[in-house]
Amino acid sequence: MNIDIRAHASYIPYSAQKVRRLVDMVRGKKAVEAQNILKFAPQSASTPLLKLIDSALANAEENFGVNRDDLFIYQIYANEAPTRKWRKFGARGRFKPWLRRSSHITVVLRETE
């Protein structure tokens, strides 16, 4: 019987498109290996993703008693969150909107057989 260990982060202030680049790099990897990949990734969106994987590993150890070396990333995805619309005023009374996008990230870990 496989136990799914979940962690979810909401309203991360990076666009889902930018987070998905990192998500694709770590999908299917061992959890410890994914931590090492994200530690050295140059993208700034790797910081909240690394914290989320750390949280999922802590959930696994504390709540289920599973060793972190036995876990791999079963599912990971980033969905779009609400977009904040900011005003920037242009020349001749025009309005230029700035779209500040955000995302929701979900991680599901599973134990290897």
C-alpha positions, 0 to 999 in steps of 0.5 A, spaced: 500 500 500 502 506 497 501 512 502 501 519 498 505 525 502 502 531 500 504 539 501 501 545 498 503 552 497 499 557 495 499 564 492 507 564 490 509 570 487 512 567 481 508 566 475 506 558 473 510 558 467 516 560 470 515 555 476 514 549 471 521 550 468 523 548 475 518 543 476 519 539 470 527 538 472 525 535 479 519 531 477 520 523 478 527 524 481 528 522 488 527 527 493 534 528 496 536 529 489 531 534 487 533 538 493 540 538 491 538 540 484 534 546 486 539 548 491 544 550 485 538 552 480 539 559 478 532 561 478 529 565 484 523 561 484 527 555 486 527 557 493 519 557 495 519 550 491 525 547 495 522 550 501 515 546 499 519 539 498 523 540 505 516 541 508 513 535 504 519 531 507 518 533 514 511 531 513 513 524 511 518 523 517 514 526 522 507 524 521 508 517 517 515 515 520 518 514 513 525 515 511 527 521 507 532 517 502 526 512 500 522 517 498 521 520 490 517 525 487 511 522 485 507 528 482 508 535 482 505 541 479 504 548 478 497 551 477 495 559 476 493 563 482 489 570 481 493 575 477 494 582 481 493 588 476 497 594 478 496 601 474 502 604 470 500 611 467 503 612 460 503 618 456 497 622 454 493 619 459 493 612 457 493 606 462 498 601 462 496 595 466 502 591 470 500 583 471 503 580 477 502 573 476 502 568 482 501 560 482 499 554 487 504 549 487 503 541 490 508 536 491 506 528 492 511 524 495 511 516 495 515 511 498 519 507 493 518 499 493 
